[in-house]
Amino acid sequence: MTFKQQLAQLSAILIRAGREIIMPAYARSVQATSKADGSVVTETDLACQHFIEQELLKIDPMIGFLGEEMSQAEQLSCLQQRGGAFWCLDPLDGTTNFATSFPGFSISLALIRNGHTELACIHDPVRSETFTACLGGGASLNGQPIHCSEENVLSNSVGFIDFKRLQREIACRLATEKIYRSQRNVGSCALEWAWLAAGRGQFIIHGGEKLWDFAAGSLLASEAGCCVGDFSATELFPTSSLSSPILATCSRSLQDELKQQLR
């Protein structure tokens, strides 16, 4: 099966999960509870993860699975297996938005093989937008090729910045010094990655995204022409950690300039 055929399969699964599980629950204004780390979870997260995991088993039962709603011990066990392949899923990225009726959430799925993301699919069920990418094959939105912004001047750029997870000194500097045009924080890391890839912003700064937050999005952005890495511009993969700081930009000049700001 070609990458294109595989991405069509994955897209169909995520679109169905969005249509049959997420959006009906969103219309009912579901209740959320807090996990041990302070993040939010709903029954919809769990139901969506279970559904997608079962559908992925039908594709290839030999591929491992790492989902956000698994225990950390299970996640690390999957991550630390050398070689092979595993799916990396965030069944509902932006759960706080979802639980408060803010229309900014998504499903993010990646296939990681031998330490690198090979396939990526991010589905936005509110806007009916499905972003896909395969390693070396470019990025697409609803089947049409996309490319990141060509902006290379920081003062003209709009960035997605999560201040909460930055060191205080860096957060204060980024919030008060007028070095970029404007800032957004959507509340869904996967959407920010997808929108960066589609040219709807010029950079992402995040103090610590989880693997399931960036596994799919980082491939989308890379295949759309972005520079992707951590605060020192080191590549995100291969990784043995469940989290990493993120610096992703639409051009090398923006990456170099922002890297200096993050020191």
VEXDREN-2710 file (C-alpha; in Angstrom, 1 decimal):
% VEXDREN-2710
k/r/px/py/pz
1/MET/0.0/0.0/0.0
2/THR/1.3/3.4/-0.9
3/PHE/1.7/6.3/1.5
4/LYS/-1.1/8.1/-0.3
5/GLN/-3.4/5.1/0.2
6/GLN/-2.4/4.8/3.9
7/LEU/-3.1/8.5/4.5
8/ALA/-6.5/8.1/2.9
9/GLN/-7.2/5.3/5.3
10/LEU/-6.1/7.3/8.3
11/SER/-8.0/10.3/7.2
12/ALA/-11.2/8.3/6.9
13/ILE/-10.8/6.9/10.5
14/LEU/-10.2/10.4/12.0
15/ILE/-13.1/12.0/10.1
16/ARG/-15.4/9.2/11.3
17/ALA/-14.2/9.7/14.9
18/GLY/-14.8/13.4/14.6
19/ARG/-18.3/13.0/13.1
20/GLU/-19.6/10.2/15.2
21/ILE/-17.9/10.7/18.6
22/ILE/-16.5/14.2/19.1
23/MET/-19.0/16.5/17.5
24/PRO/-22.1/14.9/19.0
25/ALA/-20.5/15.1/22.5
26/TYR/-19.5/18.7/21.7
27/ALA/-23.1/19.6/21.0
28/ARG/-24.1/18.1/24.4
29/SER/-21.5/20.3/26.3
30/VAL/-19.8/17.4/28.1
31/GLN/-18.3/17.6/31.5
32/ALA/-14.5/17.4/32.1
33/THR/-12.3/16.1/35.0
34/SER/-8.7/16.8/35.8
35/LYS/-5.9/14.3/35.5
36/ALA/-3.0/14.0/38.0
37/ASP/-0.8/16.4/35.9
38/GLY/-3.6/19.0/35.9
39/SER/-4.6/18.5/32.3
40/VAL/-8.2/17.9/31.4
41/VAL/-9.9/14.7/30.2
42/THR/-13.4/13.8/29.2
43/GLU/-15.2/10.6/28.3
44/THR/-14.9/11.7/24.7
45/ASP/-11.1/11.6/24.9
46/LEU/-11.3/8.0/26.1
47/ALA/-14.0/6.9/23.6
48/CYS/-12.2/8.5/20.7
49/GLN/-8.9/6.9/21.6
50/HIS/-10.5/3.4/22.0
51/PHE/-12.3/3.7/18.7
52/ILE/-9.2/4.8/16.8
53/GLU/-7.0/2.2/18.4
54/GLN/-9.4/-0.5/17.4
55/GLU/-9.5/0.8/13.8
56/LEU/-5.7/0.9/13.6
57/LEU/-5.4/-2.7/14.8
58/LYS/-7.4/-3.7/11.7
59/ILE/-4.8/-2.0/9.5
60/ASP/-1.8/-3.8/11.0
61/PRO/-1.9/-5.5/14.4
62/MET/1.9/-5.6/14.6
63/ILE/2.2/-1.8/14.8
64/GLY/2.5/-0.6/18.4
65/PHE/0.3/2.1/19.9
66/LEU/1.0/5.1/22.1
67/GLY/-2.0/7.2/23.1
68/GLU/-2.3/10.3/25.3
69/GLU/-4.8/8.6/27.6
70/MET/-2.5/5.6/28.4
71/SER/-0.5/5.5/31.6
72/GLN/2.9/7.1/31.5
73/ALA/4.5/3.8/32.2
74/GLU/2.8/2.3/29.1
75/GLN/3.8/5.3/27.0
76/LEU/7.4/5.1/28.0
77/SER/7.5/1.4/27.4
78/CYS/6.2/1.9/23.8
79/LEU/8.6/4.8/23.2
80/GLN/11.7/3.0/24.5
81/GLN/11.3/0.0/22.3
82/ARG/14.2/0.2/19.8
83/GLY/13.3/0.0/16.2
84/GLY/9.9/-1.1/14.9
85/ALA/6.9/1.2/14.5
86/PHE/4.1/2.6/16.6
87/TRP/1.1/4.9/16.2
88/CYS/1.1/8.1/18.3
89/LEU/-2.3/9.5/19.0
90/ASP/-3.9/12.5/20.7
91/PRO/-7.6/11.6/20.4
92/LEU/-8.8/15.1/21.4
93/ASP/-6.1/17.8/21.3
94/GLY/-7.6/20.9/22.9
95/THR/-9.8/19.2/25.5
96/THR/-10.2/22.4/27.6
97/ASN/-11.5/24.2/24.5
98/PHE/-13.8/21.3/23.8
99/ALA/-15.2/21.2/27.4
100/THR/-15.8/25.0/27.4
101/SER/-17.5/25.1/24.0
102/PHE/-14.6/26.9/22.3
103/PRO/-14.3/25.6/18.7
104/GLY/-10.6/24.9/18.7
105/PHE/-9.7/21.2/18.9
106/SER/-8.5/18.3/16.8
107/ILE/-7.4/14.7/16.5
108/SER/-3.7/14.1/15.8
109/LEU/-2.2/10.8/14.6
110/ALA/1.3/9.9/13.5
111/LEU/3.1/6.8/12.5
112/ILE/6.6/6.7/14.0
113/ARG/9.0/4.1/12.5
114/ASN/12.6/3.7/13.5
115/GLY/12.5/6.9/15.6
116/HIS/11.1/9.2/12.9
117/THR/7.6/10.2/11.9
118/GLU/6.6/8.6/8.6
119/LEU/2.9/9.6/8.3
120/ALA/0.9/12.4/9.8
121/CYS/-2.8/13.2/9.9
122/ILE/-4.5/16.0/11.9
123/HIS/-8.3/16.4/11.6
124/ASP/-10.3/19.5/12.6
125/PRO/-13.9/18.3/13.0
126/VAL/-15.3/21.8/13.4
127/ARG/-14.0/23.1/10.1
128/SER/-13.9/19.8/8.3
129/GLU/-10.2/20.2/7.5
130/THR/-7.9/17.2/7.3
131/PHE/-4.1/17.9/7.1
132/THR/-1.9/15.1/6.0
133/ALA/1.8/14.5/5.3
134/CYS/4.2/11.7/4.5
135/LEU/7.9/11.7/4.8
136/GLY/9.4/13.1/1.7
137/GLY/6.0/13.5/0.0
138/GLY/4.9/17.0/1.0
139/ALA/1.9/18.2/3.1
140/SER/-1.8/18.6/2.1
141/LEU/-5.0/20.1/3.3
142/ASN/-8.1/18.1/2.2
143/GLY/-6.0/16.6/-0.6
144/GLN/-4.5/19.9/-1.9
145/PRO/-0.8/20.7/-1.4
146/ILE/0.0/23.3/1.1
147/HIS/3.2/25.3/1.9
148/CYS/4.2/27.5/4.8
149/SER/4.4/31.3/4.7
150/GLU/7.3/32.9/2.9
151/GLU/7.7/35.6/5.5
152/ASN/11.3/36.0/6.8
153/VAL/11.0/39.3/8.8
154/LEU/10.2/38.7/12.5
155/SER/8.5/42.1/12.9
156/ASN/6.0/41.1/10.2
157/SER/5.3/37.7/11.8
158/VAL/2.4/36.2/13.7
159/GLY/3.4/33.5/16.2
160/PHE/1.7/30.8/18.3
161/ILE/3.3/31.2/21.7
162/ASP/2.5/29.3/24.9
163/PHE/3.7/31.6/27.7
164/LYS/2.7/29.3/30.5
165/ARG/5.5/26.8/30.0
166/LEU/8.3/29.2/29.3
167/GLN/10.9/30.4/31.8
168/ARG/9.6/33.6/33.4
169/GLU/12.4/35.8/32.0
170/ILE/11.8/34.5/28.4
171/ALA/8.0/34.8/28.8
172/CYS/8.3/38.4/30.0
173/ARG/10.6/39.4/27.2
174/LEU/8.4/37.8/24.5
175/ALA/5.3/39.4/26.0
176/THR/6.6/42.9/26.4
177/GLU/9.2/43.5/23.7
178/LYS/7.7/44.3/20.3
179/ILE/9.8/41.9/18.3
180/TYR/6.9/40.3/16.3
181/ARG/3.6/41.6/14.8
182/SER/1.2/39.6/17.0
183/GLN/0.8/36.5/19.1
184/ARG/-1.9/33.7/19.4
185/ASN/-2.4/30.7/21.6
186/VAL/-5.1/28.5/20.1
187/GLY/-5.2/25.9/22.9
188/SER/-4.6/23.0/20.5
189/CYS/-1.0/22.3/19.7
190/ALA/-1.9/20.1/16.7
191/LEU/-4.0/22.9/15.1
192/GLU/-1.2/25.4/15.6
193/TRP/1.2/23.0/13.8
194/ALA/-1.3/22.5/11.0
195/TRP/-2.0/26.2/10.6
196/LEU/1.8/26.9/10.6
197/ALA/2.1/24.4/7.7
198/ALA/-0.8/26.1/5.9
199/GLY/0.7/29.6/6.2
200/ARG/-1.7/30.8/8.8
201/GLY/1.1/31.9/11.1
202/GLN/4.9/32.2/10.9
203/PHE/6.3/30.5/14.1
204/ILE/5.6/28.3/17.1
205/ILE/7.2/28.7/20.5
206/HIS/6.2/26.3/23.3
207/GLY/8.1/25.4/26.4
208/GLY/7.2/21.7/26.5
209/GLU/4.9/19.9/24.1
210/LYS/4.2/16.2/24.6
211/LEU/5.1/13.7/21.9
212/TRP/1.5/13.3/20.8
213/ASP/1.3/17.1/20.5
214/PHE/4.1/17.4/18.0
215/ALA/4.6/14.0/16.4
216/ALA/2.2/14.6/13.5
217/GLY/2.4/18.3/13.4
218/SER/6.2/18.5/13.1
219/LEU/6.1/16.3/10.0
220/LEU/3.3/18.4/8.5
221/ALA/5.3/21.6/9.1
222/SER/8.6/20.1/7.8
223/GLU/7.0/18.8/4.7
224/ALA/5.4/22.2/4.2
225/GLY/8.8/23.9/4.2
226/CYS/9.2/24.9/7.9
227/CYS/12.3/24.7/10.1
228/VAL/11.5/22.5/13.1
229/GLY/13.4/21.8/16.2
230/ASP/13.8/22.6/19.9
231/PHE/15.0/25.9/21.4
232/SER/18.6/25.2/20.2
233/ALA/17.2/24.2/16.7
234/THR/18.1/20.5/17.4
235/GLU/15.9/18.1/15.5
236/LEU/13.0/16.6/17.5
237/PHE/13.5/13.1/16.3
238/PRO/14.6/10.5/17.2
239/THR/13.6/11.1/20.8
240/SER/13.6/9.0/24.0
241/SER/11.6/11.6/25.9
242/LEU/7.8/12.2/26.1
243/SER/8.2/16.0/25.9
244/SER/10.3/18.7/24.3
245/PRO/10.5/22.5/23.9
246/ILE/9.4/23.6/20.5
247/LEU/10.7/26.2/18.1
248/ALA/9.2/25.9/14.6
249/THR/9.4/28.7/12.0
250/CYS/8.5/29.3/8.4
251/SER/12.0/30.3/7.5
252/ARG/15.6/29.8/8.6
253/SER/16.1/33.5/9.3
254/LEU/13.2/33.5/11.7
255/GLN/14.5/30.4/13.4
256/ASP/18.0/32.0/13.9
257/GLU/16.5/35.2/15.3
258/LEU/14.1/33.5/17.7
259/LYS/16.8/31.0/18.8
260/GLN/18.7/34.0/20.1
261/GLN/15.6/35.3/22.0
262/LEU/15.1/31.9/23.7
263/ARG/18.7/31.6/25.1
END
